[in-house]
């Protein structure tokens, strides 16, 4: 048990135990990029900086009921300001540096932020919105007298990416963040975090809950260090890992694919990694990565809304490598419960796909999960319908109880009674040598309800008509005929959110009338020919 009430209190406790151990480490390349005069911060040094900064904020009148926005990238400053404010009961609002001006203005005012703290070169982005903005090293201005309606124990307000409209503000408590540390620290081998010895290397952004919750709280709770990388650098990844003596890393699915594409060499095994922990590795890459680099990739699942209270991870054997396995709900850590349901809300048979529902086990099903959406009781009630958190993710359960990810519910295409995962089809399309990027969505079809439509960003020099037919053959050779795109539409770029997720909601008009687009190709007749050729 952690035995404290907040992340700032946990830092104070751990600084007594691990005073001289590093809490933050910057690889030489990153320290040089950021012109940082130091590359290591010990627990005692961070605690001292947090205490001093907390005094400045307190002297300026900041207290519970204020929210302060942070645009400090992945740097130690982000965590130091967060913990200093947390010690005063002030909630932080992490901001994505890639957000547009209108997006920032909306979030700042929706959150009721009274101050923005940013890196000096980011100040132009956060200024002009009617909210005071200062540099990371500046003294805070006097706090406003007005206070927001902030519940006791609120630690942070983190906005979702908003793939289907305005982002929602997830209210996250001190207990929420401490639960991340509890869950991560409880996991068995090959995770089995060793007190005071781990060094977790992550390029993931600090404005996202993975870096703030899973990575940082996991290390803070066990006396480990966070090796901070500004972003993913594939060609220097292994050199940075070796130089910093990193023992584990966090990843997104694209990272293993890129690392596998690099030439083999002695650097492939010249590291201290015991495991990688992330999500979305392509099934074709999973075993190949582990064989080449000698490190297991542990696929995990969580949402900003679930936090560590309902974290899934494929740590325990059998891991079912290459099957999008996420382990069992009975994993060590805070007890959780799961259900898989169909569209009518009925539990599905084992082995059948269904939407994942989760909750904490015990008297309080929301313990350790998010506290709700800011100013949106309707959406909060909807996600908690029936006393279970509805994740919107489709999974299936194997005979041994292991959960396997299928796709997002809104990413499923219903064609002639068949449920088709857009993610699966996208993975095949993206493997084609002339495809730069692919998105798969449902197109209206009066006969089959929905048809598979692929929106493709081609690589330079592609003949679009020829490529459309080649993609049909490419997918048909790898997937069942009904998963083959019936429509292929070409684009120069896809609309994306500030976190680079495809904004599929912006493709809605195209989905309704695909053939009204000049760059659309109707392949439904050829697709039906595949069905006949298969004797179906």
N, C-alpha and C positions, 0 to 999 in steps of 0.2 A: 504493500500500500504506500502511496505517496505521502499522505498524512499532512498536506497543506491545502489551503483554500484557493490559491491562485497561481498562475505561472510566475508572477514576480516573487511570491513567497517561496516557490520551488527553487528559483534561482538563488535566493538568499540561503536556503538550506543546502543546496548542492555546492555553493561556493565555500562553505565550511568544510565539506568533505573532499572536494576535488579542486582545491584552491589553485594549485599550480598546473592542473591539467588544461589543455586547450579546449575552448568552447567553439571558437571560430578559427578556421584556417583558410587562407587564400593561396591557391597555387601561384607560383612566381609570375606566370603569364597574366593572371587576373590582377594581381597586386600591381603589376607594371601598367596594365591597361587603365586601372582606376587611380594610378599615381598614389597608391597608398603607402605611407611611410612604414607600415608594419604588415606582417602577413599572419600573425598569430595573436589571438586574444585569449588569455586564460580566464577561468571561471572567476577568480578574484578580481581581475582587471575589469571584466564585464560588469560584475556586481558593483564595483566602485563607480564606474561610469553611469550605471543605471541610478544609483543612489544620488549622485551629484545632479543628474538631469532631472530626477524626480523633484529634487529641492527647488530647481528653477521653475518647473511647472507649478508646483505648489505655491511658490512665492507669487506667481502671476495669477493665482486664483483658480486654477483648473481643478475640477473635482467631479464626483459622480453626477451624471446628468449632462456632461459635455461629451461630444464626439469629435475626435481629431483625425483628419485624413492624412495618410502617409503615401508619398510617392518617392520611395527611397531605393527602388530597384531591389536587387538581391543582397544588398550590402549589409554588413553588421549594423549600420545605423538603423535599419528597419527594425531589427529585433531590440536594439537598445532603447529606441524611442517607445516602442510598443510596451516593453516591460516597465519603463519609467512611468508611463501613463497608467498602466495597469495597476501599479502600486497605489494610485490615487483613485481608482475606481472609474477612470476615464476609458471609454470604449474607442477603439481605433477603426478606421475605415481604410483598408489598403486599396490603392488605386493602381490600375494597369497603365504603365507608361505609354502603351500603344493606343489607348482610348482616344477618341476624337474630342474636340472641344465641346460639341453638343452632348456627347456621352458623359464627359466629366461634369459638365454643368448640371445635368440631370441628376447624377448620382450624389453630388455634393449637396444639392438642395433637398433631394429626397431623404438623404441621411440626416439632415439637420446639422451638418458639420460646422463647427465654429472656427476651425483653423485647419490649414493645410501645411504640412511640413514636407519639403521636397529637396532634392539635390539642386544645387545652384543652377545647373544648366536646364533643369526641368521647371524652374519657376515661371517662365513665360507660358507654359502649358496650363498651369493651375491658377494663374492670375487673371483678373478681369471677370471673375464670376461672383463678385460681391462678397467674397469670403477672404479673410486675412490669410496671407501666404508668406512663409518664411523659409530660409535655407536651413539645412540640417544642423548647422553650427551656430545659428542665430539664437539670441535670447527670445523666449516666447513673449508676445504682447499680452497685455492684461486680458484675462478671460472675460467674455461677456457675462452679464448678470443672468440672462435668460438661460434656462435649462431645457433640454429635450425630455420627453417622457421615456426615460431609460429604466428598464427593470433592474433591480439589484443583481449584481453578479454578471452583468453583460460585459464581455471581454472584447468582442470585435463584431463588426458588421461587414460581411463579405458578400459581394454581389456575384450572382451566377452570370454565365456568359451571355445569356439572352439570345439563344438560337431561334426562338419563336416569338420574339418581341422584346419589350423592355426587360432588362435584367431584374431579378428579384433580390432583395436584400435579406440575406440569411443572418438571423440574430444568433450569435454564438456566445455561450457563457464560459466563465472560468472552468466550471465542471466539464464542459465540452472539451476544452483543450487538455485538461489533465487526463481525461479518459483516453485521448490519443496515446499519451505516454504509458498509461497503464496497459493498454492493449498491445502496443508494440513490444514493451518490455516483457510481456508474458509469453511471447511466441516461442515455440520449441526450435530445435536445430532444423535446418541450417541457419535460422536467424539467431536465436539464443544470445541476445545482446549481452556482452560481458562488461560489467561495471567498470567505468573509467578507461576502457580500452578501444572502444569503437570509434571509427572515423568515417562518417557517412558523406559521400560525395554526391552532390545534387546540382544539376543545372536548372531545376524547375523554379518558376518565379515565386518570389516571396509574397506577392499579392494573392496567390492561390493557396488553398487550405492544405495542399499536400506539403509544401515547404514549411508553412507556419505550424501546421498541426502534426502530420505524420513524421516528417523529418526532424524538425526542431524539437518538438516535445518528446519524441522518441529518444533523441540524444540527451536532452536536458534531464529526463527522468532517470537515465542510466549513467550519467557522468561522461557521455561521449562528446565528440566534436563534430560540428557541421563543416564539411569542406565545401566552400561556396564557389561555384563556377558561374560566371555571368550569363553564359548560355552554353549550349552543347557545341563543343569543338571536336569533331570526330577525329581529325588527324593528330591532335595532341591529347586525346582522351586518356590513352594508356600511359603516356609520359607523365601527365598530371597525377594520375592515380598512383604511379610508382613513386613519384617525388614526395607526395603528401602521405604516403603509406595508408591510403584509404582502405578500409576493410569491407565496405559495402557501398552500394549506390542505388539511386532511384532513377527510373527510366520511364519514358513513353514509348509506345510501340514502334515509332519510326527510328528510334536510336539503334536497336539491335540490327535493323535492316541496313542502316547506313554503315555501321561498323563491319558487318559481314561483307559489304561491297568493297572494302579496302583491301589492298594486297596483303597476303599473309606475311608474317615476319616474326622475329624473336620477341617483339613487344606484345604479341598476343597472350603470352603467359607470364610476362614480367610484371606481375601485379600482386597485391595482397588481398584481393577481393574474395570474400567468403560467399557472398550472394548478391544478386541484384533483385530489387523489389519494385514492381511497377504494374503496368497494365497495357494490353493491346498488342503484344508481340504477335506477329503473324504465325499461324500454326506451322507453316513451312520453314520458318526461321528458328523456331524455339530449340529443337534438338540440335540443329546445326550450330547455333551460337554456343550452347553448352559444351558441345564436343570440341569446337575450335578454341574457345577461350577458357575452358575449364572452370566455369562459374555458373551455378544454377540461376535461372531467371524465375523468380517466384511471382506468379501472376496474382494480383490483388484486385479488390473491388471496394469502393466506398463512394459516397457522395458528400458534397458539402453538408447536406442535410443530415446525413447519418453519422459523420465523424468516425472516431475509433470505436464507438459503442457498438456499431454493426459492421465493422471491418471484416472482410473476407480475405484470406490469403492461402495460396496453395503451398504451404510449408511442409505439412506432414505427409508422409508417404501413404498411399501412392499419389504422386503428383499429376499423373496423366498428362505428361508433356505433349504439347502440340494439339490439345483439344479445347483450349480456352477454359481449362479447369480453374476454379477459384477456391477449392478446398471445401470444408464443411462448416456449417454454422456452429457446430459444437467445438470449434477451435478454442484454445485457452484464451483467457482474458475475460472482460465483462461479458456475462451471459447474454445471449441474444436468441431470438426465435425468428423463424422464417416460414413463409407459405408461398406456394406458386398457384396462381389462379388464372382462369380463363376470362374472356370478356364479360361473362355473366356473373363473375365473382365467385365461381365454384372452384374448389381445389382440383387441380389437374392430376391425372394418373402419373405415377412415377415413369420418367422417361419422356413425358410429353412436355412441350414448351409452355410456359406460363409466366405471367408477370410476377416478379419478386416483390413480396411484402416483407417488411422487417419491423422489429421492435425490440426494445430491451426486455429481458426476462425479469419478472418480478412484479412488485406492486406498482411501479411507475414505468410504463412502456416507453416514456420519452426520456428516461434518465440517460444523460450523456449525449443525446442527439440534439439537433438544433432547436432553438426555442420558438421558431416561427418565422414568417416572412414579415418584414417591417411594413406596417400600414396596409396589410393585405390579409385580413382574417378569412376571406373567402378562399384564397389559395391555400392558406394554412389548413383550414378545415378539409379542403379537398384532398390534400396529400395525406392527411391523417384519417380519412374516411374509415369508419368501422374499427377504429382503435389500432390500425396498422399503418405504417408509413408505406405509401405506394411509390415504388422507385421508378416505374416506367421502363424498367429493364426486363427483357425476356430471357429466362434461363430454363434449363432443364436439369433434373436431378438424376444422377446415375444410381445404379443398384447399391453402391456402397455409400450413398448419401452425399457424394460430391456434387457440387453445383457447377454447371458449365454455362458460360455466357453465350447467348445467341445474338441479341441485338437490342437496341432501344425499341420500345413499343411503338413509338411514333415513326420508327425507321423500318417497320415491318410492312411488307406489301402483301395484300390479300388478292391472289389471282386464282379464279376458278376453284376456290376452296383450299388452295395451297398457301401457307404462310412462308414468305420469302424474306430472308434477311438481307437488307440493303448492304450491310457491312460485308457479308460474305461475297456478294457480287462485286463490290468496290475493290476488295482485295485482289480478285482475279483480274479485273480491268487494269488496276494500277501496275500489275506485273507485265503488261504489254509494253514492248520497247518504244512504241510511239505515243504512249499516254503520259502526259506530264501530271495530270490530276483528274480524278473521276469522282463524281457524286451520283448516287443512285436514289431515285425517288419513285413514288407511285404516280402513274398517269391515269386519268380517267379512261375507262373502257366500258362501253355500253353492254358488251356481251359478257366479259370476264370480271366485271366489277373494277378491277385495277390491272394495269399492265406495267411491266418493268421498264423504266426509262433511265438511260444513262446520259448524264451531262458530262462531256469530255473536254478538257483542255489539252489539245494535241501538242506534240513537240513540233518544232519548226520543220517545215518542208513536207508536212503530211498532206496527202491527197484525201480530203475528208470523206468523199463518197467511197473510195476504196477502203479506207480505214474503218468506216462503219461496218462494212461487210466482213472485214477481217476480224473485227472485234466480236461479231456474232459467232464466227467459227472458233475464235479463241476461247470464248466463254463456254460454248457448246462442248468443246473438247474436255472441259474441266468440271462442268456442273450439269445438273439435270436440265432438260430442255426448257422447262417452265421458268427457270431462273434466268434464261438468256434475255437480254434487253430486246423488247419489241420496238422501242424507239431509241435512237441515238441522236443527241443534239450537241453541237459543238459550240464552245465559247472560248473567248480569249482569256478569261479569268472567271473564277467562281466567287460569289459574294461570301465573305467570311466575317466572323465576329472579331473582337479585339484580341481574343485568345486563339485566333486562326482556325476556329471550327467553322465548317461550311454552314452558312446561314440558309438552311433548306427552306425556311418559310418564305424567303425571297424568290423561290422558284415556283411558287404556287400557281401563278398565271400560266407559266409554261406547262405545268402539269395538267391544266384543264384543256388547253388547246395546243398540243405540241406541234402539230403539222402546220400551224400558222406561222411558225418560225422558218426563216429562209435557210437556216443551217440544220434543219431537222431531217432525219431519215427514218422512214417507216419500214421496219423489218418484220412486221407481223406475219406476212405471207411466208417469208423464208423461215420464220420461227415455227410456223405450223408445219412446214415441210420437214423440219427436224423431228417433230412429233410423229409424223407419218412414217418417216424413215426408221424410227425406233419401234414402229409397230404398236404405238399407243393410241 
